Amino acid sequence: METSGTSALSAWYISSEASECTAGAERVFKEALAEFSAEFSKDGKQQKWITDSKYGNFESVLASVEEARVYYEERKGNSKLRKGLVHLSEKLYSYSSIMDVLLPQRPEYSTLAYSAMKFLLLSVINHHKLVSQLCAGLNSIAHVISRAQLIIQLYPTQQIRQVIVEIYVHILHFLLRALSWYRESKMTHMLQAITRPAELRYGDILAAISSLSDTMSKMALASSHAEQRDMHACITQILHEQKLNRENVTELMTVVSGMKLSMVTEQGINASARIEFRQRLSEVQLMQLLSQLSVAVLPDPIKAFQLLLFVSKKRQPKRSIKGEAFRLDSRIQKWNKSKDSSLVIINGTWKTRFHLQSFCAKSIAILFDAKCPVIWALKAPNVDKMAADQTQVTTIDLLKYIISQAISVNKSIHTDAALVPHLKTHIDVKSEEDWINILALVL
């Protein structure tokens, strides 16, 4: 219903034909000229001046009439005598009604003389009124033309075009009369001032132009009201669509919130499933894993540490055997104070071997007391010296020995999900570099 109402109202301010949307005053002028020629076809002299001059719009026609008016004003001059005569005639003629009552009582004295004077006074006054009305008519026509051009651009409808064509026809008629009057002689002006005064010669045309101009303005006002009504209808439709869009956005936000809640719930379920999958290994499972990494030729690290610590306490090396206090060396002090990962190598002699063993055992004990993670590879005293000499410990054996300790210390990887990949890696390990990578993983 709103669409049909809008289309019905649009006919009041939008041209029904696409070609008329850009119609200007020139096309309307041609239509008015054709209409004028058809109406006054019998009197071809009146429009011959317009058709021969090939003017394309009303501005040029009006300018030509203005030129004729200026020429006429220059020709008649601006004498004080003429102005005085005009004022005198206006004053005398205002009292003519009283003199008309007195003169019939004495007709034999002044009837003829006064009739001639009254004739002349009437001609002067009518001539003055005619010139004034012509100037005022030209000025008003200029305003009507400019307003008509604006209205035809704003609302190029067929109804307004018809009114403007009628206005232009009357304007052409008035301009032709004005132009012919300006081109007449002074004697003709004096005669026509009595026979055809301004009210009779131009009053009907100017009244028709004024009436049509009011009609054009009222139609333009009605078109603007129709356009405003359509604008209100469009705004109402836009507001309704915006309301629907807001409702759709609200529904989408509700759906998205539901999806978020579902995702959070699903994440919680997946997290619980992962927690269930990451079950901690039992002590038996951990011992079975560590047994795969055990090295038979090396003692248990805890037992080796305890035995070495016991022996170092029992065996107090003599001061002469201790040698120089290597822990005071600058490299040892720097390594001890460093917060980054670093390496230090201490080489001792045969005489200081027990002192070095005691140092290592006590250092491990200090780290234990500080609850710092620590792993080691110690060579505990072997009772069977001959068997120890025959045993050869490889680098891979030492790496496996340290890896098993790292697994025991790092309790965060004591789960199926963490250790299963390491077990798969352990199956394919072949080189020392692979074992070092496994050590890095478990650390």
MOQUI-V852640 format. One record per residue. N is the residue number from 1. RES is the residue in one letter. D_LAST is the distance of its C-alpha to the last C-alpha in Angstrom with 2 decimals. Layout:
# MOQUI-V852640
((N & RES & D_LAST) (N & RES & D_LAST))
This chain:
# MOQUI-V852640
((1 & M & 78.12) (2 & E & 76.54) (3 & T & 76.27) (4 & S & 79.93) (5 & G & 81.00) (6 & T & 79.06) (7 & S & 80.61) (8 & A & 84.06) (9 & L & 83.64) (10 & S & 82.23) (11 & A & 85.63) (12 & W & 86.96) (13 & Y & 84.78) (14 & I & 83.46) (15 & S & 85.73) (16 & S & 86.08) (17 & E & 86.21) (18 & A & 83.42) (19 & S & 85.97) (20 & E & 87.37) (21 & C & 84.13) (22 & T & 84.83) (23 & A & 88.61) (24 & G & 90.10) (25 & A & 93.45) (26 & E & 94.73) (27 & R & 94.69) (28 & V & 96.30) (29 & F & 98.90) (30 & K & 99.81) (31 & E & 100.16) (32 & A & 102.32) (33 & L & 104.43) (34 & A & 105.00) (35 & E & 105.90) (36 & F & 108.23) (37 & S & 109.89) (38 & A & 110.46) (39 & E & 111.93) (40 & F & 114.26) (41 & S & 114.93) (42 & K & 118.69) (43 & D & 118.42) (44 & G & 116.62) (45 & K & 117.55) (46 & Q & 115.25) (47 & Q & 111.98) (48 & K & 113.15) (49 & W & 111.89) (50 & I & 108.32) (51 & T & 108.13) (52 & D & 109.66) (53 & S & 107.37) (54 & K & 104.26) (55 & Y & 102.31) (56 & G & 98.90) (57 & N & 98.29) (58 & F & 100.03) (59 & E & 99.00) (60 & S & 101.09) (61 & V & 104.06) (62 & L & 103.86) (63 & A & 103.59) (64 & S & 106.73) (65 & V & 108.61) (66 & E & 107.40) (67 & E & 108.76) (68 & A & 112.10) (69 & R & 112.11) (70 & V & 111.42) (71 & Y & 114.18) (72 & Y & 116.54) (73 & E & 115.73) (74 & E & 116.40) (75 & R & 119.62) (76 & K & 121.08) (77 & G & 120.09) (78 & N & 119.40) (79 & S & 122.89) (80 & K & 123.81) (81 & L & 126.99) (82 & R & 125.16) (83 & K & 122.83) (84 & G & 125.88) (85 & L & 127.64) (86 & V & 124.68) (87 & H & 124.54) (88 & L & 128.33) (89 & S & 128.39) (90 & E & 125.70) (91 & K & 127.67) (92 & L & 131.04) (93 & Y & 129.77) (94 & S & 128.25) (95 & Y & 131.83) (96 & S & 133.34) (97 & S & 133.59) (98 & I & 136.00) (99 & M & 138.10) (100 & D & 138.34) (101 & V & 140.07) (102 & L & 142.50) (103 & L & 143.48) (104 & P & 145.08) (105 & Q & 147.73) (106 & R & 148.91) (107 & P & 148.19) (108 & E & 151.06) (109 & Y & 149.53) (110 & S & 145.90) (111 & T & 144.70) (112 & L & 144.52) (113 & A & 143.05) (114 & Y & 140.44) (115 & S & 139.39) (116 & A & 138.73) (117 & M & 136.79) (118 & K & 134.75) (119 & F & 133.99) (120 & L & 132.71) (121 & L & 130.66) (122 & L & 129.05) (123 & S & 128.17) (124 & V & 126.55) (125 & I & 124.49) (126 & N & 123.37) (127 & H & 122.52) (128 & H & 120.37) (129 & K & 118.64) (130 & L & 118.04) (131 & V & 116.37) (132 & S & 114.19) (133 & Q & 113.19) (134 & L & 112.36) (135 & C & 110.04) (136 & A & 108.40) (137 & G & 108.07) (138 & L & 106.39) (139 & N & 103.88) (140 & S & 103.06) (141 & I & 102.72) (142 & A & 100.18) (143 & H & 98.02) (144 & V & 98.45) (145 & I & 97.36) (146 & S & 94.16) (147 & R & 93.30) (148 & A & 94.05) (149 & Q & 91.73) (150 & L & 88.88) (151 & I & 89.51) (152 & I & 89.75) (153 & Q & 86.36) (154 & L & 84.75) (155 & Y & 86.42) (156 & P & 87.90) (157 & T & 89.33) (158 & Q & 92.55) (159 & Q & 94.35) (160 & I & 93.68) (161 & R & 94.60) (162 & Q & 97.96) (163 & V & 98.70) (164 & I & 97.77) (165 & V & 99.99) (166 & E & 102.90) (167 & I & 102.18) (168 & Y & 102.20) (169 & V & 105.45) (170 & H & 107.16) (171 & I & 105.72) (172 & L & 107.12) (173 & H & 110.45) (174 & F & 110.49) (175 & L & 109.46) (176 & L & 112.20) (177 & R & 114.80) (178 & A & 113.59) (179 & L & 113.64) (180 & S & 117.12) (181 & W & 118.37) (182 & Y & 117.02) (183 & R & 118.79) (184 & E & 122.14) (185 & S & 124.96) (186 & K & 125.95) (187 & M & 129.09) (188 & T & 127.12) (189 & H & 124.75) (190 & M & 127.73) (191 & L & 129.23) (192 & Q & 125.99) (193 & A & 125.26) (194 & I & 128.17) (195 & T & 128.00) (196 & R & 124.21) (197 & P & 122.56) (198 & A & 118.80) (199 & E & 118.43) (200 & L & 120.09) (201 & R & 118.56) (202 & Y & 114.86) (203 & G & 114.38) (204 & D & 113.67) (205 & I & 111.06) (206 & L & 109.22) (207 & A & 109.27) (208 & A & 107.84) (209 & I & 105.10) (210 & S & 104.22) (211 & S & 104.15) (212 & L & 101.98) (213 & S & 99.65) (214 & D & 99.22) (215 & T & 98.59) (216 & M & 95.95) (217 & S & 94.21) (218 & K & 94.30) (219 & M & 92.87) (220 & A & 90.08) (221 & L & 89.40) (222 & A & 89.30) (223 & S & 86.92) (224 & S & 84.62) (225 & H & 84.71) (226 & A & 83.82) (227 & E & 80.97) (228 & Q & 79.67) (229 & R & 79.92) (230 & D & 77.87) (231 & M & 75.31) (232 & H & 75.11) (233 & A & 74.69) (234 & C & 71.90) (235 & I & 70.15) (236 & T & 70.49) (237 & Q & 69.03) (238 & I & 66.11) (239 & L & 65.46) (240 & H & 65.58) (241 & E & 63.09) (242 & Q & 60.78) (243 & K & 61.04) (244 & L & 60.13) (245 & N & 57.18) (246 & R & 55.95) (247 & E & 56.30) (248 & N & 54.37) (249 & V & 51.61) (250 & T & 51.52) (251 & E & 51.27) (252 & L & 48.47) (253 & M & 46.58) (254 & T & 47.08) (255 & V & 45.75) (256 & V & 42.71) (257 & S & 42.05) (258 & G & 42.32) (259 & M & 39.91) (260 & K & 37.40) (261 & L & 37.84) (262 & S & 37.38) (263 & M & 34.20) (264 & V & 32.82) (265 & T & 33.90) (266 & E & 32.38) (267 & Q & 29.05) (268 & G & 29.23) (269 & I & 30.07) (270 & N & 27.26) (271 & A & 24.78) (272 & S & 26.18) (273 & A & 26.01) (274 & R & 22.34) (275 & I & 21.83) (276 & E & 23.90) (277 & F & 21.97) (278 & R & 18.58) (279 & Q & 19.88) (280 & R & 17.79) (281 & L & 17.75) (282 & S & 20.21) (283 & E & 19.80) (284 & V & 21.71) (285 & Q & 19.62) (286 & L & 16.40) (287 & M & 18.35) (288 & Q & 19.63) (289 & L & 16.30) (290 & L & 15.20) (291 & S & 18.68) (292 & Q & 18.15) (293 & L & 15.53) (294 & S & 17.69) (295 & V & 19.54) (296 & A & 23.07) (297 & V & 23.97) (298 & L & 21.32) (299 & P & 21.93) (300 & D & 19.95) (301 & P & 17.56) (302 & I & 19.11) (303 & K & 22.54) (304 & A & 22.13) (305 & F & 21.03) (306 & Q & 23.93) (307 & L & 26.38) (308 & L & 25.54) (309 & L & 25.82) (310 & F & 29.10) (311 & V & 30.48) (312 & S & 29.67) (313 & K & 31.52) (314 & K & 34.38) (315 & R & 34.67) (316 & Q & 35.58) (317 & P & 36.15) (318 & K & 39.29) (319 & R & 39.39) (320 & S & 40.80) (321 & I & 37.93) (322 & K & 35.19) (323 & G & 36.14) (324 & E & 35.05) (325 & A & 32.45) (326 & F & 29.67) (327 & R & 27.50) (328 & L & 30.16) (329 & D & 29.56) (330 & S & 28.91) (331 & R & 25.80) (332 & I & 24.25) (333 & Q & 25.38) (334 & K & 23.99) (335 & W & 20.51) (336 & N & 20.73) (337 & K & 21.85) (338 & S & 19.55) (339 & K & 17.38) (340 & D & 15.46) (341 & S & 12.98) (342 & S & 15.44) (343 & L & 16.45) (344 & V & 19.51) (345 & I & 21.35) (346 & I & 24.00) (347 & N & 26.75) (348 & G & 29.20) (349 & T & 32.49) (350 & W & 33.73) (351 & K & 35.40) (352 & T & 32.39) (353 & R & 29.98) (354 & F & 30.38) (355 & H & 29.99) (356 & L & 26.62) (357 & Q & 25.47) (358 & S & 26.72) (359 & F & 24.92) (360 & C & 21.50) (361 & A & 22.24) (362 & K & 23.49) (363 & S & 20.57) (364 & I & 18.16) (365 & A & 20.74) (366 & I & 20.97) (367 & L & 17.25) (368 & F & 17.67) (369 & D & 20.75) (370 & A & 19.11) (371 & K & 16.52) (372 & C & 13.63) (373 & P & 10.38) (374 & V & 11.07) (375 & I & 10.76) (376 & W & 13.74) (377 & A & 16.09) (378 & L & 19.66) (379 & K & 22.94) (380 & A & 25.02) (381 & P & 28.82) (382 & N & 30.08) (383 & V & 33.51) (384 & D & 34.31) (385 & K & 34.35) (386 & M & 35.83) (387 & A & 33.12) (388 & A & 30.40) (389 & D & 32.22) (390 & Q & 32.42) (391 & T & 28.72) (392 & Q & 26.77) (393 & V & 22.92) (394 & T & 21.37) (395 & T & 18.35) (396 & I & 16.98) (397 & D & 17.63) (398 & L & 15.61) (399 & L & 12.56) (400 & K & 13.09) (401 & Y & 13.65) (402 & I & 10.36) (403 & I & 8.46) (404 & S & 10.76) (405 & Q & 10.06) (406 & A & 6.29) (407 & I & 7.79) (408 & S & 10.52) (409 & V & 9.01) (410 & N & 6.99) (411 & K & 10.44) (412 & S & 10.15) (413 & I & 9.43) (414 & H & 12.35) (415 & T & 14.68) (416 & D & 16.64) (417 & A & 15.82) (418 & A & 12.03) (419 & L & 12.25) (420 & V & 15.52) (421 & P & 14.39) (422 & H & 11.97) (423 & L & 15.07) (424 & K & 17.21) (425 & T & 15.12) (426 & H & 15.31) (427 & I & 19.05) (428 & D & 19.52) (429 & V & 17.41) (430 & K & 19.93) (431 & S & 18.91) (432 & E & 16.61) (433 & E & 15.38) (434 & D & 14.37) (435 & W & 12.35) (436 & I & 10.60) (437 & N & 9.92) (438 & I & 8.57) (439 & L & 6.14) (440 & A & 5.21) (441 & L & 5.44) (442 & V & 3.79) (443 & L & 0.00))
